Amino acid sequence: EDGLAVMGKGLGLQVVIMAFVRLHCRPDCLVFLLNASPASEQAVVRQMAVEGAAVLPAVVTNLFSPAERSQLYARGGVLCITPRLLVVDMLSGRAPVSRITGMLVDRAHEVGDASNVAFIARLYRQQNREGFLKAFTEDPIVLSRGMSRCEKALKLLRLRRVSLWPRFQADVKGDLEDPATAPEVVECRLPMSERAQALQDALVECISGCLS
């Protein structure tokens, strides 16, 4: 189901996106990953190469000629592409909007009125009602600022549903507290030198004297 997933930081957003990418690395699909960071795009390509995906994701930039981009669109699979480039190809008809399987939008909190991602969502929904559109963000603070920021993001992305996954959500909390899946925390503490210890003792004494 289409929607905007808002997750707490550090809960594995990239793992979720990777799961959707894994499902659509097939020649009968055409999925675009938009607004992802260069590091995230490279991580997707490396992971799918390790897993031996049927169709490896490609990072499409302006270094690709129009003919090469057309070949990638015809090949299918998942394409990590810059929004500006996809806008040009959608308007020119080079990108087959009607056969797009879906779109994944990373860092959805960055989508604004002048965003190419918002324009892409508009063009996409005008010509394709069957494909999916899923947006993700792990920065809920940005969506809570200003007047109706979350509602505005939904409107720009042509979405109606928000899924909230904070750390205190029952399922998330249960996984974090489960001994089998809980993260292991290792504390490393370096011993202070004699001079550093003497300086710390002097500072504590000064602070105690000021407070007393």
Salt bridges, closest charged atoms under 4 A:
GLU1 OE1 - ARG161 NH1 2.57
ASP2 OD2 - ARG125 NH2 2.69
ASP28 OD1 - ARG26 NE 3.00
GLU51 OE1 - ARG22 NE 2.71
ASP89 OD2 - ARG69 NE 2.71
ASP89 OD1 - ARG94 NH1 2.54
GLU110 OE2 - ARG107 NH1 3.94
ASP113 OD2 - LYS152 NZ 2.88
GLU187 OE2 - ARG189 NH2 3.08
